[in-house]
Amino acid sequence: MGQNTITTAIAATLLASSAASAAISANAATINLSANGAAQTVNNSATDLGDGRFAHTGFWASNGMLVQWSNLITSYSVVNGVETAYVSGGFTIKNNNATTPLVLDLSVLMAGSMGAGATYAGSAGGQGVNFSFSSGSLGSTAGAPVWAGLVNGTQVGGVITSTQTVNPFSLASFAPQSFNGSAGSVTSGVGMRLRLSISAGMESSFSGAFSVSSVPAPGAVALAGAAGLLGGRRRR
C-alpha cells in the first residue's frame, strides 16, 4: 500500500422484488456527494455491460481531497419469479489537504419499488492510514453510522458509530459489523449511504454491503456479510 494509494472494495447492494411489483432500476442508479456540508458535482459514467449489468465509475476531487468509486450494478431474475438487483464496488477516500478535515456524505440510490414484507441487511468494515506528522482521526460524524442503508429515502440500520484517533504514520481499522431489520413496503427506491469524517493527511477505504429483499424466508437477512451477498450472485 503506497502513500498515495489505498485500494478499496466497498459497497454491495442486493435488492429483490416479486415479479408482480416494479423492479428496482439498475441503469437509473445515481450518486450524490456532499463535502463539508456542501453539495458537489461528481464525475460519473455508466456503461451498459449487457445482461442487465451496469458499471458505474467516477470521482470527485477538490483542494487535495479525492473520492473515487467503481460499482457494478446488476438486475436479473432468479427462481420463483423473484427479481433481484445487485451492486458491488469500491471507494477510495483521500484527504491530502494540509489542514482541512473532510466530512463526506455519499449515497448510491436506485429507483423502483417492491412488495410488502421486505427485509434489509447490511455489513461494513474499513481502514485508514495517517500519512501526516500530526495525530489524526477517522470514523463517525456526530455518532451517525459510517455505513447505512436507505429505504424510501430514509436511512435504516447502520454500523460503525465510533471515531478513532490515529497516530502519525499509523493504521486504524474497523472490524466488519452487520445489521438487519424490516423494510416494510418499498415504494420509492433503495440505496446505501457512506458518511465519514477523515482528518487532513489521511487516506481511507471501506467495504460494505446492503440488501433489501421481498422474499420473507427465515434467515434471509443472514446474508448481511459481504461474503453472503457475493454468494447470491452464484444463484443466478
C-alpha positions as a Markdown table, in Angstrom:
| # | Residue | x | y | z |
|---|---|---|---|---|
| 1 | Met | 0.0 | 0.0 | 0.0 |
| 2 | Gly | 1.7 | 3.2 | -1.2 |
| 3 | Gln | 1.4 | 6.6 | 0.4 |
| 4 | Asn | -0.9 | 7.9 | -2.3 |
| 5 | Thr | -3.0 | 4.8 | -3.0 |
| 6 | Ile | -5.3 | 2.7 | -0.9 |
| 7 | Thr | -7.2 | 0.1 | -2.8 |
| 8 | Thr | -10.8 | -0.4 | -1.7 |
| 9 | Ala | -13.6 | -2.8 | -2.2 |
| 10 | Ile | -16.9 | -1.4 | -1.0 |
| 11 | Ala | -20.4 | -1.4 | -1.1 |
| 12 | Ala | -22.6 | -4.3 | -2.3 |
| 13 | Thr | -26.4 | -3.7 | -2.6 |
| 14 | Leu | -28.8 | -6.6 | -3.2 |
| 15 | Leu | -32.4 | -5.8 | -4.0 |
| 16 | Ala | -35.3 | -8.2 | -4.6 |
| 17 | Ser | -39.0 | -7.9 | -5.5 |
| 18 | Ser | -41.8 | -10.2 | -6.7 |
| 19 | Ala | -42.5 | -10.4 | -10.4 |
| 20 | Ala | -45.7 | -8.5 | -9.7 |
| 21 | Ser | -44.1 | -5.4 | -8.3 |
| 22 | Ala | -42.0 | -2.8 | -10.1 |
| 23 | Ala | -38.3 | -3.6 | -10.4 |
| 24 | Ile | -35.5 | -1.6 | -8.8 |
| 25 | Ser | -33.8 | 0.1 | -11.8 |
| 26 | Ala | -30.1 | -0.7 | -12.1 |
| 27 | Asn | -29.4 | 1.7 | -15.0 |
| 28 | Ala | -31.0 | 4.6 | -13.2 |
| 29 | Ala | -28.7 | 4.5 | -10.2 |
| 30 | Thr | -27.4 | 7.9 | -9.1 |
| 31 | Ile | -24.5 | 9.0 | -6.9 |
| 32 | Asn | -24.9 | 12.1 | -4.7 |
| 33 | Leu | -22.0 | 13.6 | -2.7 |
| 34 | Ser | -21.5 | 16.4 | -0.3 |
| 35 | Ala | -18.2 | 17.6 | 1.2 |
| 36 | Asn | -18.2 | 19.6 | 4.5 |
| 37 | Gly | -21.9 | 20.2 | 4.1 |
| 38 | Ala | -21.9 | 21.5 | 0.5 |
| 39 | Ala | -23.3 | 19.5 | -2.4 |
| 40 | Gln | -20.7 | 18.7 | -5.0 |
| 41 | Thr | -20.8 | 17.9 | -8.7 |
| 42 | Val | -19.4 | 14.4 | -9.4 |
| 43 | Asn | -17.9 | 12.8 | -12.5 |
| 44 | Asn | -19.7 | 9.5 | -13.0 |
| 45 | Ser | -20.2 | 7.3 | -16.1 |
| 46 | Ala | -22.4 | 4.3 | -16.5 |
| 47 | Thr | -21.6 | 1.6 | -19.0 |
| 48 | Asp | -24.1 | -1.0 | -20.1 |
| 49 | Leu | -22.3 | -4.4 | -19.9 |
| 50 | Gly | -25.3 | -6.3 | -21.2 |
| 51 | Asp | -27.4 | -9.0 | -19.4 |
| 52 | Gly | -28.8 | -6.3 | -17.1 |
| 53 | Arg | -25.4 | -5.2 | -15.8 |
| 54 | Phe | -24.2 | -1.6 | -15.5 |
| 55 | Ala | -20.7 | -0.4 | -14.4 |
| 56 | His | -20.6 | 2.9 | -12.7 |
| 57 | Thr | -17.2 | 4.6 | -12.3 |
| 58 | Gly | -16.3 | 8.1 | -11.2 |
| 59 | Phe | -14.6 | 10.5 | -8.9 |
| 60 | Trp | -14.8 | 13.8 | -7.1 |
| 61 | Ala | -11.7 | 16.0 | -6.4 |
| 62 | Ser | -11.1 | 19.4 | -4.8 |
| 63 | Asn | -8.5 | 21.1 | -2.7 |
| 64 | Gly | -6.3 | 18.0 | -2.3 |
| 65 | Met | -9.4 | 15.8 | -1.5 |
| 66 | Leu | -10.3 | 12.8 | -3.7 |
| 67 | Val | -13.1 | 10.3 | -3.7 |
| 68 | Gln | -13.1 | 7.5 | -6.3 |
| 69 | Trp | -15.6 | 4.7 | -6.9 |
| 70 | Ser | -16.2 | 1.7 | -9.2 |
| 71 | Asn | -19.6 | 0.0 | -8.9 |
| 72 | Leu | -21.2 | -3.0 | -10.7 |
| 73 | Ile | -25.0 | -2.9 | -10.6 |
| 74 | Thr | -26.8 | -6.0 | -11.9 |
| 75 | Ser | -30.5 | -6.7 | -12.5 |
| 76 | Tyr | -31.7 | -10.2 | -13.2 |
| 77 | Ser | -34.4 | -12.7 | -12.4 |
| 78 | Val | -33.9 | -15.8 | -10.2 |
| 79 | Val | -36.1 | -18.8 | -9.1 |
| 80 | Asn | -39.8 | -18.4 | -8.2 |
| 81 | Gly | -40.0 | -15.2 | -10.3 |
| 82 | Val | -38.1 | -13.1 | -7.8 |
| 83 | Glu | -36.4 | -10.2 | -9.5 |
| 84 | Thr | -33.0 | -9.1 | -8.0 |
| 85 | Ala | -30.6 | -6.2 | -8.4 |
| 86 | Tyr | -27.1 | -6.2 | -7.1 |
| 87 | Val | -24.4 | -3.5 | -6.8 |
| 88 | Ser | -20.8 | -4.0 | -5.7 |
| 89 | Gly | -17.7 | -1.8 | -6.0 |
| 90 | Gly | -15.0 | 0.2 | -4.3 |
| 91 | Phe | -14.4 | 3.6 | -2.8 |
| 92 | Thr | -11.1 | 5.3 | -2.1 |
| 93 | Ile | -11.2 | 8.4 | 0.1 |
| 94 | Lys | -8.0 | 10.6 | 0.3 |
| 95 | Asn | -7.6 | 13.8 | 2.2 |
| 96 | Asn | -4.2 | 15.2 | 1.1 |
| 97 | Asn | -5.2 | 18.8 | 2.1 |
| 98 | Ala | -2.6 | 20.1 | 4.5 |
| 99 | Thr | -5.1 | 21.4 | 7.2 |
| 100 | Thr | -8.8 | 20.9 | 6.4 |
| 101 | Pro | -10.6 | 17.8 | 7.5 |
| 102 | Leu | -13.2 | 16.2 | 5.2 |
| 103 | Val | -16.7 | 15.3 | 6.3 |
| 104 | Leu | -18.0 | 13.2 | 3.4 |
| 105 | Asp | -21.7 | 12.2 | 2.8 |
| 106 | Leu | -22.1 | 10.0 | -0.2 |
| 107 | Ser | -25.1 | 7.9 | -1.4 |
| 108 | Val | -25.9 | 5.5 | -4.1 |
| 109 | Leu | -29.6 | 5.5 | -5.0 |
| 110 | Met | -31.8 | 3.3 | -7.2 |
| 111 | Ala | -35.4 | 4.0 | -8.1 |
| 112 | Gly | -38.2 | 1.5 | -8.0 |
| 113 | Ser | -40.5 | -0.5 | -5.7 |
| 114 | Met | -41.0 | -3.9 | -4.1 |
| 115 | Gly | -43.9 | -5.7 | -2.5 |
| 116 | Ala | -44.8 | -5.6 | 1.2 |
| 117 | Gly | -42.8 | -7.6 | 3.8 |
| 118 | Ala | -39.4 | -6.6 | 2.6 |
| 119 | Thr | -36.4 | -7.1 | 4.8 |
| 120 | Tyr | -33.0 | -5.5 | 4.8 |
| 121 | Ala | -29.5 | -6.5 | 5.9 |
| 122 | Gly | -26.1 | -4.9 | 5.6 |
| 123 | Ser | -22.5 | -5.0 | 6.8 |
| 124 | Ala | -19.3 | -2.9 | 6.6 |
| 125 | Gly | -15.7 | -2.6 | 7.7 |
| 126 | Gly | -12.8 | -0.4 | 6.8 |
| 127 | Gln | -9.4 | 1.1 | 7.5 |
| 128 | Gly | -7.4 | 4.2 | 7.1 |
| 129 | Val | -3.8 | 5.4 | 7.3 |
| 130 | Asn | -2.4 | 8.7 | 8.7 |
| 131 | Phe | 0.4 | 10.0 | 6.5 |
| 132 | Ser | 0.8 | 13.2 | 8.4 |
| 133 | Phe | 3.2 | 14.2 | 11.2 |
| 134 | Ser | 0.2 | 15.1 | 13.4 |
| 135 | Ser | -2.4 | 13.0 | 15.2 |
| 136 | Gly | -5.5 | 12.4 | 13.1 |
| 137 | Ser | -9.0 | 10.9 | 13.3 |
| 138 | Leu | -11.2 | 8.7 | 11.2 |
| 139 | Gly | -14.7 | 7.4 | 11.6 |
| 140 | Ser | -18.2 | 8.5 | 12.5 |
| 141 | Thr | -19.6 | 12.1 | 12.2 |
| 142 | Ala | -21.5 | 13.1 | 15.3 |
| 143 | Gly | -22.3 | 9.5 | 16.2 |
| 144 | Ala | -24.0 | 8.8 | 12.8 |
| 145 | Pro | -23.2 | 5.4 | 11.3 |
| 146 | Val | -20.4 | 5.4 | 8.7 |
| 147 | Trp | -22.3 | 2.8 | 6.7 |
| 148 | Ala | -26.1 | 2.6 | 6.4 |
| 149 | Gly | -29.0 | 1.6 | 4.1 |
| 150 | Leu | -31.6 | 3.8 | 2.5 |
| 151 | Val | -35.2 | 2.7 | 2.0 |
| 152 | Asn | -37.8 | 5.2 | 0.6 |
| 153 | Gly | -35.3 | 7.9 | 1.1 |
| 154 | Thr | -35.0 | 7.2 | 4.9 |
| 155 | Gln | -31.8 | 5.8 | 6.5 |
| 156 | Val | -32.2 | 2.4 | 8.0 |
| 157 | Gly | -29.8 | 0.4 | 10.1 |
| 158 | Gly | -26.1 | 1.2 | 10.1 |
| 159 | Val | -22.8 | 0.3 | 11.5 |
| 160 | Ile | -19.5 | 1.9 | 12.7 |
| 161 | Thr | -20.6 | 4.7 | 15.0 |
| 162 | Ser | -17.1 | 5.3 | 16.6 |
| 163 | Thr | -14.2 | 7.6 | 15.8 |
| 164 | Gln | -10.6 | 6.5 | 16.2 |
| 165 | Thr | -7.6 | 8.7 | 16.9 |
| 166 | Val | -4.8 | 7.8 | 14.5 |
| 167 | Asn | -1.2 | 8.4 | 15.4 |
| 168 | Pro | 1.2 | 9.7 | 12.7 |
| 169 | Phe | 2.1 | 7.1 | 10.1 |
| 170 | Ser | -0.3 | 4.6 | 11.8 |
| 171 | Leu | -3.2 | 2.4 | 10.7 |
| 172 | Ala | -6.8 | 2.5 | 12.0 |
| 173 | Ser | -9.2 | -0.4 | 11.3 |
| 174 | Phe | -12.9 | -1.1 | 11.8 |
| 175 | Ala | -13.7 | -4.8 | 12.0 |
| 176 | Pro | -16.7 | -5.9 | 9.9 |
| 177 | Gln | -20.1 | -5.3 | 11.6 |
| 178 | Ser | -23.6 | -6.2 | 10.4 |
| 179 | Phe | -27.2 | -5.1 | 10.8 |
| 180 | Asn | -30.7 | -6.2 | 9.7 |
| 181 | Gly | -34.4 | -5.4 | 10.1 |
| 182 | Ser | -37.8 | -5.0 | 8.4 |
| 183 | Ala | -38.1 | -2.6 | 5.5 |
| 184 | Gly | -41.9 | -2.9 | 5.1 |
| 185 | Ser | -43.1 | -1.8 | 1.7 |
| 186 | Val | -40.6 | -0.2 | -0.7 |
| 187 | Thr | -42.3 | 2.4 | -2.7 |
| 188 | Ser | -39.6 | 4.9 | -3.8 |
| 189 | Gly | -36.3 | 3.1 | -4.1 |
| 190 | Val | -33.4 | 1.9 | -2.0 |
| 191 | Gly | -29.7 | 2.6 | -1.7 |
| 192 | Met | -26.7 | 2.9 | 0.5 |
| 193 | Arg | -25.0 | 5.7 | 2.4 |
| 194 | Leu | -21.4 | 6.4 | 3.4 |
| 195 | Arg | -20.8 | 9.2 | 6.0 |
| 196 | Leu | -17.3 | 9.7 | 7.1 |
| 197 | Ser | -15.1 | 12.1 | 8.9 |
| 198 | Ile | -11.4 | 12.0 | 7.9 |
| 199 | Ser | -8.7 | 14.4 | 9.0 |
| 200 | Ala | -6.1 | 16.1 | 6.9 |
| 201 | Gly | -3.3 | 13.9 | 5.7 |
| 202 | Met | -5.2 | 10.6 | 5.8 |
| 203 | Glu | -6.3 | 8.0 | 3.2 |
| 204 | Ser | -9.2 | 5.5 | 3.8 |
| 205 | Ser | -11.1 | 2.6 | 2.4 |
| 206 | Phe | -14.3 | 0.9 | 3.5 |
| 207 | Ser | -16.0 | -2.2 | 2.2 |
| 208 | Gly | -19.7 | -2.8 | 2.8 |
| 209 | Ala | -22.9 | -4.4 | 1.7 |
| 210 | Phe | -26.6 | -3.6 | 1.9 |
| 211 | Ser | -29.6 | -5.7 | 0.7 |
| 212 | Val | -33.3 | -5.4 | 0.5 |
| 213 | Ser | -35.5 | -8.5 | -0.3 |
| 214 | Ser | -39.2 | -9.1 | -0.6 |
| 215 | Val | -38.7 | -12.8 | 0.0 |
| 216 | Pro | -39.8 | -13.4 | 3.6 |
| 217 | Ala | -37.8 | -16.6 | 4.1 |
| 218 | Pro | -36.5 | -17.3 | 7.6 |
| 219 | Gly | -32.8 | -16.4 | 7.7 |
| 220 | Ala | -33.0 | -14.2 | 4.5 |
| 221 | Val | -31.4 | -11.4 | 6.5 |
| 222 | Ala | -28.5 | -13.7 | 7.4 |
| 223 | Leu | -26.7 | -12.6 | 4.2 |
| 224 | Ala | -25.6 | -9.4 | 5.9 |
| 225 | Gly | -22.0 | -10.4 | 5.5 |
| 226 | Ala | -20.3 | -9.4 | 2.2 |
| 227 | Ala | -19.4 | -13.0 | 1.5 |
| 228 | Gly | -23.0 | -14.0 | 1.8 |
| 229 | Leu | -24.1 | -11.2 | -0.6 |
| 230 | Leu | -21.5 | -12.2 | -3.1 |
| 231 | Gly | -22.7 | -15.7 | -2.8 |
| 232 | Gly | -26.1 | -14.5 | -4.0 |
| 233 | Arg | -24.5 | -13.9 | -7.4 |
| 234 | Arg | -23.9 | -17.6 | -7.9 |
| 235 | Arg | -27.7 | -18.3 | -7.6 |
| 236 | Arg | -28.4 | -16.6 | -10.9 |
